[in-house]
């Protein structure tokens, strides 16, 4: 049961790093997929295969991820 006074429930979150990112109300599914894959790749240092690599974190086969990278036109920043 949730109890609140008034018509608005206010929740204070502690650590800002643990707060969920604001959902974008614009853009396409492909853009959201592109951004998500890019964030995971950057976090993994663009390592696609292996333990804790991007494909494993995304839950896809490395060959599938390589295909998505190519289709989305993702390139590693230097």
C-alpha positions in Angstrom: 0.0 0.0 0.0 1.3 3.5 -0.9 0.1 6.4 1.3 0.5 10.0 0.3 -1.1 13.2 1.2 -2.4 15.1 -1.8 -2.6 14.0 -5.4 1.2 13.8 -6.1 3.5 11.1 -4.7 7.0 12.5 -4.2 10.0 10.1 -3.9 13.4 11.2 -2.9 16.2 9.1 -4.4 19.6 8.9 -2.6 22.6 8.5 -4.8 22.2 10.4 -8.2 24.2 7.7 -10.0 21.5 5.1 -9.1 18.7 7.3 -10.5 17.1 6.0 -13.7 17.9 8.0 -16.8 15.0 10.1 -18.0 13.2 8.3 -20.8 13.2 10.1 -24.1 9.8 10.9 -25.5 11.1 11.4 -29.0 13.2 9.4 -31.4 12.8 6.0 -33.0 13.3 2.5 -31.7 16.4 2.3 -33.9 17.9 5.4 -32.3 17.3 4.0 -28.8 18.9 0.7 -29.8 21.8 2.6 -31.3 22.4 4.7 -28.2 22.1 1.6 -25.9 24.5 -0.5 -28.0 27.0 2.5 -28.2 26.9 3.0 -24.4 27.6 -0.7 -23.8 30.4 -0.8 -26.3 32.1 2.2 -24.8 31.7 0.7 -21.3 33.4 -2.5 -22.6 36.1 -0.7 -24.5 34.6 -1.9 -27.7 35.3 -5.5 -26.8 32.6 -7.5 -28.5 33.6 -11.1 -27.6 34.5 -12.8 -24.4 33.5 -12.7 -20.7 31.8 -9.4 -19.8 32.2 -8.1 -23.3 29.4 -6.2 -25.1 27.7 -9.1 -26.7 27.4 -10.9 -23.4 26.1 -7.8 -21.6 23.5 -7.3 -24.3 22.5 -10.9 -24.3 23.2 -11.5 -28.0 25.7 -13.5 -30.0 28.8 -11.7 -31.1 28.0 -12.1 -34.7 24.6 -10.6 -34.2 26.1 -7.6 -32.4 28.6 -7.2 -35.2 25.7 -7.1 -37.7 23.9 -4.5 -35.6 27.0 -2.4 -35.3 27.4 -2.4 -39.1 23.7 -1.8 -39.8 23.6 1.1 -37.3 26.8 2.6 -38.7 28.5 2.6 -35.3 32.3 3.5 -35.3 34.7 3.6 -32.5 35.9 7.1 -31.5 39.6 7.6 -31.5 
